[in-house]
Amino acid sequence: MDKYYDSTNLFAPKKRLSERAPDFRGDVELSPELCEYIVRCSKSGEQPVIGVSLWRKQGAQAGEYFNCKVKEGWKPDATKESAPPKKEISDEEVPF
């Protein structure tokens, strides 16, 4: 059986043990690449950002559940902000 990293399905428990119990639960197995990103951010003092996507599904046996994917979150590209300004070209420099 294949392993599916960075994703999970969230199911409603058959029995809720208490009022404080979660409505849905599941486990996520993180890929080595996502773990490396988290460690790299932690070592450099950055806050790792994890993006989450969720789809509502209906299963024949399980009833309603959610399919969830996690990945490295979006961050603005700092290199774009620090890039040198583009050189302006005058009409005289264009050969046609």
N, C-alpha and C positions, 0 to 999 in steps of 0.2 A: 504494500500500500504506500502511495506517495504521501510525503508530508507537505503540508501547505503552510509555509511560514508567513508571518506578518498578516494573518487573517484569523478570524474565528467566527463561529456562529453563536449567537446568544439565545438561549432557550429559557422559557419560564420553568421554574422548578415544579415538579409534580405536587410537592407539598411545601407550603410556606410555613416554616417553623415558628416565625414570629411576625409581628407587624413591621418590624424593622428589616426583615429579610429582603434581599433585592427582588425586583420583579422579573429580571432576566439575568443570566450569568453565562460565562464561557471563559475559556482559557486561550491565551495567545502564545504561540511559539514564535519567538523572534529569530529572524535570519541572522547569520553571522555578520552580514553587511550592516544591518540596522543596529546590532549590538556595537559594532566598531564605531559607527557614527555617534552613538550615545557616549561611549568611552572617550572618543576624541573630543567631543564637546566638553565633557566633564573635566578632562585634563587641561584644556585650554581656558577653563573658567567660564565657558559659554553655557547658556541654558539650552539643553536639547529640546527641539520642538518636534512633536510627533503629530502628523496629520491623521485624522480618522474619517473614514467614509462608512456610511451605514445604509443598508437596503432592507426594507421590510419584505419578508417572504411568508409564504403559506405552505406548510408541509402537510402531506397526507396523514402522517402519523403524529408528528410533533405539534401540529397546529401552527399558530403564528410564531415566527422567530425572526431574528435579524442576522443578516450576514454583514460582517464588519471587516474592513481592511485598514491596516495601519501602515504608515510609511513616514519617511523623513519629511518633516513639515516644510512648508515654503518659507523662505527668508529672502528679503530683497538682496540682490546681488551687489555687494559693496564695491566690487571692481568697477561697476558701471559709474558709480558716483565719483570714484577717484581717478577715472581715466582722463588722460589729457584731452583738452578740447580739440576738435577736428579742425584742420587747417582749411580756411576758406579759400576757394579757388575763384579767381576772377575770370570774366569772360575772355580776357586777352590770353589766358593760359590754355584755353581749350582750342585744339588744332582744327576744329571744323565749325 
